Amino acid sequence: MDEIKKRLERELSHTMQRIRHMGGVNTMEELGGGRGDNTPLADEVDVIRLNEDREMNFATRSLLVERANKLAEALERLRGGEYGVCEECGEAIAPPGSASCRK
């Protein structure tokens, strides 16, 4: 179980680093460039590209946060002695390649 704990902790740390690295996602207001503006982002294509980039960043960040939460939950189950037990039926989850939980 120590190896599993170390692996989960490494994955959680790596995921948290990626979330921190993404930092705050810049918004249009922070960068300027609304319609009728003469800044470089006034061009409609640039605005569309900025919106797409922002949406991708939000989606990626959301997936990373979800992953971090699942890893933290797995670590908590490990600490509580519940790791490797099916949450639905309460039976032990078999290692890969062997018979597994029926649910």
C-alpha positions in Angstrom: 0.0 0.0 0.0 3.0 2.3 0.5 3.7 2.2 -3.2 0.1 3.0 -4.1 0.1 5.9 -1.6 3.4 7.3 -3.0 2.0 7.1 -6.6 -1.3 8.8 -5.6 0.6 11.5 -3.8 2.9 12.1 -6.8 0.0 12.2 -9.2 -1.8 14.7 -6.9 1.2 16.9 -6.6 1.8 16.9 -10.4 -1.9 17.7 -11.0 -1.8 20.6 -8.5 1.4 21.9 -10.1 -0.4 21.9 -13.5 -3.3 23.8 -12.0 -1.0 26.4 -10.4 1.0 26.7 -13.6 -2.2 27.6 -15.5 -2.8 30.4 -13.0 -5.6 32.7 -13.6 -7.1 32.7 -17.0 -6.9 36.1 -18.6 -10.2 37.7 -19.5 -11.1 40.0 -22.3 -11.3 42.9 -19.8 -7.8 42.3 -18.6 -6.4 42.2 -22.1 -8.5 45.0 -23.7 -9.9 44.8 -27.2 -13.6 45.3 -27.2 -15.6 46.2 -30.4 -14.8 49.7 -31.6 -11.5 49.6 -29.9 -8.3 50.3 -31.8 -6.1 47.9 -29.8 -4.6 44.8 -31.6 -7.4 42.6 -30.2 -10.1 44.8 -31.9 -9.9 42.4 -34.9 -12.8 40.0 -34.7 -10.7 36.9 -35.5 -8.4 37.8 -32.5 -11.4 38.1 -30.2 -12.7 34.7 -31.4 -9.3 33.1 -30.9 -9.0 34.7 -27.4 -12.5 33.3 -26.5 -11.6 29.9 -27.8 -8.3 29.9 -25.8 -10.1 31.0 -22.7 -12.8 28.3 -23.0 -10.1 25.6 -23.5 -8.2 26.8 -20.5 -11.4 26.7 -18.4 -12.2 23.2 -19.6 -8.7 22.0 -19.0 -8.6 23.5 -15.5 -12.0 22.0 -14.7 -10.7 18.5 -15.7 -7.5 19.0 -13.7 -9.5 20.1 -10.6 -11.8 17.0 -11.0 -8.8 14.7 -11.2 -7.2 16.4 -8.1 -10.4 15.8 -6.2 -10.5 12.1 -7.2 -6.9 11.6 -6.2 -7.4 13.3 -2.9 -10.5 11.1 -2.3 -8.5 8.0 -3.1 -5.8 9.1 -0.7 -8.4 9.7 2.0 -9.9 6.2 1.4 -6.4 4.7 1.7 -5.7 6.5 5.0 -9.1 5.3 6.3 -8.5 1.7 5.3 -11.2 1.8 2.6 -9.0 1.9 -0.5 -9.5 -1.2 -2.7 -13.1 -1.7 -1.5 -16.0 -1.4 -3.9 -18.1 1.6 -2.8 -21.3 -0.1 -4.2 -21.1 -3.6 -2.8 -18.4 -3.4 -0.1 -16.3 -6.3 -1.5 -12.6 -6.1 -2.1 -11.5 -5.0 -5.5 -9.3 -7.6 -7.1 -6.0 -6.7 -8.7 -5.9 -6.2 -12.4 -6.1 -9.4 -14.4 -8.1 -11.3 -11.8 -11.8 -11.6 -11.1 -13.2 -8.3 -10.0 -16.2 -7.0 -8.2 -19.5 -8.1 -9.6 -21.0 -4.6 -9.9 
